[in-house]
Amino acid sequence: MKLLKEKSISTVTVKEICTLADINRSTFYSHYMDQFDLLNQIEEEIIADMNETLTSYNYNQDDQTLQMTEKIVEYVAENSDVCTTLFSEHGDSGFKKRVMMVASDHTVKNWLSAYPIDSEISEYVSIFTISGSIHILENWLKNGMDKTPKEIAELINNLTNKGLSYLQ
């Protein structure tokens, strides 16, 4: 992550990783094929954690939705260094898309069971909500997590459930 803060994964070398981690190349290669494989495994672990968190909640109840959102925001806060780096221009652009797909898969399925959303527009609703939520998290990280995870979760939930009308 330290190297990714400075440059893209395509310019990071295995030698740099090994030097920074104080391991030899054979140790690195016994676990990873290359720097892309290492990044992929880090990303997969985050995606798996997100899936586990999202699967453990019942979205049909407002308090459960807020708790789920807060857990995700807390996870981002606990892993802020990694998340900031992976969402940055040096991270893998495909990672953000995969995060959006995981969140979208969970939300659309649950929205359709809870609300009579036309399946033709559900994809648009999902993209709008998930993109907005990810951008809120990115901005929050850039601002040094200036609000608590609960405040950010409430903001995301209120915007998702009530739109801008909640500000009135």
VENVENFEN-V784571 format. One record per residue. N is the residue number from 0. PHI is phi in whole degrees, -180 to 180 (* if undefined). PSI is psi in degrees with one decimal (none if undefined). NEAR is the number of other ideal C-beta (glycine too) atoms within 10 Angstrom. Layout:
# VENVENFEN-V784571
{{N | PHI | PSI | NEAR} {N | PHI | PSI | NEAR}}
This chain:
# VENVENFEN-V784571
{{0 | * | -35.3 | 15} {1 | -61 | -42.9 | 12} {2 | -69 | -37.6 | 18} {3 | -68 | -20.7 | 21} {4 | -68 | -26.0 | 12} {5 | -99 | -30.9 | 11} {6 | -157 | 167.8 | 11} {7 | -74 | 160.1 | 14} {8 | -62 | -30.5 | 16} {9 | -69 | -18.3 | 9} {10 | -104 | -4.6 | 12} {11 | -80 | 135.5 | 21} {12 | -106 | 155.9 | 11} {13 | -62 | -37.2 | 15} {14 | -59 | -43.3 | 11} {15 | -63 | -42.0 | 15} {16 | -62 | -47.3 | 18} {17 | -64 | -41.2 | 16} {18 | -63 | -47.1 | 13} {19 | -66 | -38.8 | 11} {20 | -84 | -6.4 | 12} {21 | 57 | 48.7 | 7} {22 | -130 | 161.5 | 13} {23 | -91 | 164.1 | 11} {24 | -62 | -35.4 | 12} {25 | -64 | -36.6 | 8} {26 | -64 | -44.8 | 12} {27 | -58 | -51.0 | 19} {28 | -70 | -16.5 | 13} {29 | -75 | -14.9 | 9} {30 | -113 | -29.7 | 10} {31 | -136 | 150.2 | 16} {32 | -77 | -39.1 | 12} {33 | -166 | -173.6 | 15} {34 | -65 | -30.1 | 20} {35 | -69 | -38.4 | 13} {36 | -65 | -41.6 | 13} {37 | -60 | -49.7 | 18} {38 | -61 | -42.9 | 19} {39 | -60 | -42.3 | 17} {40 | -67 | -36.5 | 12} {41 | -63 | -46.4 | 17} {42 | -63 | -42.1 | 18} {43 | -62 | -37.6 | 12} {44 | -63 | -41.7 | 12} {45 | -66 | -43.7 | 19} {46 | -61 | -43.0 | 15} {47 | -63 | -42.5 | 11} {48 | -62 | -42.6 | 13} {49 | -62 | -46.3 | 19} {50 | -57 | -45.3 | 14} {51 | -62 | -44.8 | 9} {52 | -65 | -46.3 | 15} {53 | -68 | -32.7 | 19} {54 | -73 | -24.5 | 9} {55 | -83 | 3.8 | 11} {56 | -119 | 149.4 | 18} {57 | -98 | 110.7 | 12} {58 | -77 | -7.3 | 16} {59 | -76 | -11.2 | 12} {60 | -113 | 129.8 | 12} {61 | -57 | -41.5 | 10} {62 | -67 | -34.7 | 8} {63 | -68 | -38.2 | 13} {64 | -64 | -44.0 | 21} {65 | -64 | -42.6 | 18} {66 | -63 | -41.5 | 16} {67 | -64 | -45.7 | 23} {68 | -63 | -41.9 | 22} {69 | -63 | -39.3 | 19} {70 | -63 | -41.2 | 17} {71 | -64 | -44.4 | 22} {72 | -65 | -39.6 | 25} {73 | -63 | -39.8 | 16} {74 | -61 | -44.4 | 16} {75 | -61 | -42.2 | 23} {76 | -64 | -44.8 | 16} {77 | -65 | -27.8 | 11} {78 | -116 | 35.0 | 16} {79 | -60 | -38.6 | 15} {80 | -61 | -48.2 | 12} {81 | -67 | -46.1 | 17} {82 | -64 | -42.4 | 21} {83 | -59 | -44.4 | 20} {84 | -68 | -45.4 | 19} {85 | -69 | -28.4 | 20} {86 | -85 | -8.5 | 21} {87 | -77 | 176.2 | 15} {88 | -67 | -18.2 | 6} {89 | -88 | -13.9 | 18} {90 | -77 | 178.5 | 21} {91 | -80 | 119.3 | 19} {92 | -63 | -27.0 | 9} {93 | -68 | -24.3 | 10} {94 | -63 | -46.7 | 19} {95 | -61 | -39.5 | 17} {96 | -65 | -40.0 | 10} {97 | -67 | -39.0 | 15} {98 | -61 | -44.2 | 21} {99 | -64 | -39.1 | 17} {100 | -66 | -42.0 | 13} {101 | -62 | -49.5 | 17} {102 | -63 | -41.6 | 20} {103 | -64 | -44.9 | 18} {104 | -56 | -42.1 | 14} {105 | -72 | -44.0 | 20} {106 | -72 | -44.6 | 21} {107 | -62 | -46.3 | 19} {108 | -57 | -44.5 | 13} {109 | -77 | -36.1 | 17} {110 | -62 | -43.4 | 18} {111 | -64 | -31.1 | 13} {112 | -81 | -25.1 | 10} {113 | -96 | -31.0 | 13} {114 | -129 | 147.9 | 10} {115 | -81 | 65.0 | 6} {116 | -85 | 131.1 | 15} {117 | -60 | 126.5 | 9} {118 | -60 | -24.7 | 8} {119 | -70 | -28.3 | 7} {120 | -104 | -7.8 | 10} {121 | -59 | -35.7 | 17} {122 | -63 | -42.0 | 11} {123 | -66 | -42.5 | 11} {124 | -61 | -44.0 | 17} {125 | -63 | -48.0 | 21} {126 | -60 | -44.1 | 13} {127 | -61 | -48.1 | 12} {128 | -69 | -48.3 | 20} {129 | -67 | -44.1 | 21} {130 | -60 | -45.9 | 14} {131 | -61 | -42.5 | 13} {132 | -64 | -43.6 | 24} {133 | -65 | -39.7 | 17} {134 | -68 | -34.3 | 12} {135 | -62 | -45.6 | 16} {136 | -63 | -42.7 | 22} {137 | -60 | -46.5 | 16} {138 | -65 | -40.2 | 11} {139 | -61 | -43.9 | 22} {140 | -64 | -43.5 | 19} {141 | -62 | -31.9 | 12} {142 | -86 | 13.9 | 9} {143 | 71 | 30.2 | 7} {144 | 52 | 56.1 | 16} {145 | -71 | -7.6 | 11} {146 | -126 | 160.7 | 13} {147 | -73 | 158.8 | 13} {148 | -57 | -37.4 | 19} {149 | -63 | -42.2 | 13} {150 | -64 | -42.0 | 13} {151 | -68 | -41.5 | 24} {152 | -62 | -41.9 | 23} {153 | -65 | -41.0 | 17} {154 | -60 | -49.4 | 17} {155 | -60 | -47.2 | 23} {156 | -64 | -43.6 | 19} {157 | -64 | -43.1 | 15} {158 | -66 | -37.9 | 17} {159 | -68 | -46.6 | 19} {160 | -84 | -30.3 | 13} {161 | -123 | -6.9 | 11} {162 | 65 | -157.1 | 9} {163 | -69 | -16.7 | 8} {164 | -63 | -21.3 | 9} {165 | -68 | -19.4 | 13} {166 | -76 | -15.7 | 8} {167 | -75 | none | 5}}
